[in-house]
């Protein structure tokens, strides 16, 4: 899943980024309300973790902007404020859940998982939980990928790489984009981490099957698409 964390406490934001990434999510960070609002409205996210006390635009302002344009995007409010009035205000303005700092990371993971599952069982926001292309099917909640009914044995990074390519099917993604989105690193031309990961993913995704989905576009990057037609 792709998550957006809007949090001005840099250490906490980095802690959340590390923990959520280690649990298989692709995570973007914003440290103020203006940048957070821009990313939330312009990007494709499955969940937003939103602090209230933000510079530029506070969390309530960001929440209002999200609800005006993306009514079904789940939002989990994170704040040091524990007054009932603040919790009520956040929920009334459209927050899906509320977590008061300090919190246990295990509780945060449980809240995130619950919000993401709502889209799967129809009881809440319409979160996308299934992706497919040709005979490839990906379950984002179970983190399971199958092709022609056969389970693909993917590592966490390979699954995240496949998910990114599948979300942006038909688009050529550069090595820089893949490095930034999957590994959260600035691309170094002397590093072959992307090529190695793509090669390993292709061995599992394409090599056992006659139709190839993962293609290299020379000098530009990689694209996932069905060229069978």
N, C-alpha and C positions, 0 to 999 in steps of 0.2 A: 504494500500500500504506500501511497505517497502522502506524506504529512507535511504541514506547515506549522512551525513553532514561531510564534510572535512573542518575544520575551526580551526585555531590555537588560536583565541581569546576565551579563556575558557568561559567567561561570555556570550558572544554572542552565542557560541555553545550550552550552557546550555539553553539559552533563546529560541533558535530555537528548541531544543529537546523538551522542555516543550510545546511550542506552537503547533508544528506539532503533537506531541503525543496527545494533547488534541483535535486535529482535526481528530483523528482516525488513524493516521499513526504509523507504527512501525519504530523507528528511531535508527540507529547506528551512533556513533560519532568517528571521528579520528581527532587528533590535529596536525598531521604533514603529509607531502606528502608521506613519505615512508609507513606509516601505512595505509593512505588513499588509496594509490595505491594497497596495498595488499588486503584490504577489497573489493575494487571495482572490482578487477579482480577475487577474490576467492568467493565472495558472490553472492547472487541472489537479485538484487535490481531493483526497478521500476524507480528510479530517483536518481541522485547524485547532491547534492548542493556543489559546489566546489569553495573555495577561491583561489585567485592567489598567494598572498604572504604567502607561507608556508615554514617552515623549512624542511630541508632534500631534498625534491624535490618540486619545485614550481608547481603551479596549471597547468601551460601549459604542464609541463612534465607529470603530472598525466593524463591530458586530452589526450595527445598523446598515452599514454599506454592504456587508455580505448578504444580509437578509433582503436587501432591496434588489439584488441581482442574482443571488444564488440561494434561493429559499431552502433547498434541500441539502446544502453542504453542512455536515455535522460540525459543531463548534463546542469545544470543551474549554471552559473558562478556568484560568489559573490565576490565583491572586492571594496576597497576604491579607486582604480584607476578609474578615469573618463575620461582619455584621449581617444580620438577617436582611436588612433593607438592601444591601449590596447584592446579596444572592438573589433576592426577589427581583431586583431591577434587571440583572443579567438574564434570568430565566424569562421574565416578561418580554424582554427585547429579542428573544429567540435563541438563547443559549440552550444546548441540549443537555449539558451537565456542568457541574461546578465542583472544583477541587481547591481546597484552601491550603496554602503553604504554611508550614512545611508538610510534605506528604511523603509517604513511602512510595518508592518507584514501582513496587509490585501492585499497589493500588492504582497508580496511574495506568499501568499496563492493562489492568482489569477494566478500568473505565474506557480506555481506548478500544479494547477488544469488544466491549459491549456495544459501543456506538457503531463500530464498523459492522457488527453482526446485524444491526437493525435493518440495514439495507437488504440483507440476505433473507430475513424472515418477514419482511414487509411491515414491520411494526414502527418504522421510523423513517429516517431520511433515505432517499433513493440512491444509496451508495452502490457503485458498480462493483460487483464481487466476482464476476465471471467475464473472461475475455476469450475470444476464439478467432482462429484464422484457418480456413480449410479444415484439415482434420486435427488441428492443434487446439486443445482446450486447456485453459488455465483457471484454477480456482484460487483467487487472491486471499480468501480467508484461510483455507486449509493449506495454502502455499503448495499446491500440487499441480503439476503439469502432465498432461497425457497427449500422446499423438497416436491416432488410429486406435484409441483405447488402451494403448500401452503406456505405463507409467514411466516418466523420464526422471532418472536419478540425478537431480541437480543440487549443487551446493547453493548456499544462501546468495552468494554473489552472482552465480549463473542464473538463479531464479530472478533476481532483481534486474539483471541485464536483459533477460528475455521479456520481463514485464514491461520495461521501458521501451524496448523495440516494438512490442506488441501494441502498447498504447499509442505509439506513433507509427503504426504500420503504414507502409508506402512512403514514408519520409526518410531521406538519407540523413543519418546521424553521424557526425564526425567523431573521430577518436577523442577530440577535446570534450565534446558534449557528453560522451559516454563516461569519460574519466571524471568529469565534474558531477554528473548525476548519480553514478553508481558507486564511485569510490570517494567522492567528495574531495578531489584533489585537483590541483592545477596540472594540466597536461605537460609532461616533460618528454621531448622528442626522443630522449635516450631511454625512455621506459617503454617496455613492450607489454605492460600488464594488460592493456586492452586487447592487443592481438592474441595474446595467449588465452585470455578468457573467451574471446570470440571463437577461437579454434576449438577449445574444449566444449563450448556450447554447441557448435556446429556438429561435432562428433556425436553428440547425444541427440540433437534435434533433427539432423538431416541425414547423416551417414547411413543409418539403418533403413531409410525410407526412400522410395524412388523419386518422389517429388521434393524439390529443395525449396525451402522458405527463406533462409538466411543468405543474403547475397552481398558480395563485396563490390563496391563501386569505386573503381581505381582512382586514387587521388582525392577522393571525397569522403568515403566512410563506408557505412553498412546500412542495409535496409532489409526489413522483414516484410515480405509480400509473397502472395501466391501468383506465380507466373505460369500456372498450368494452362490458362486459357490462351 
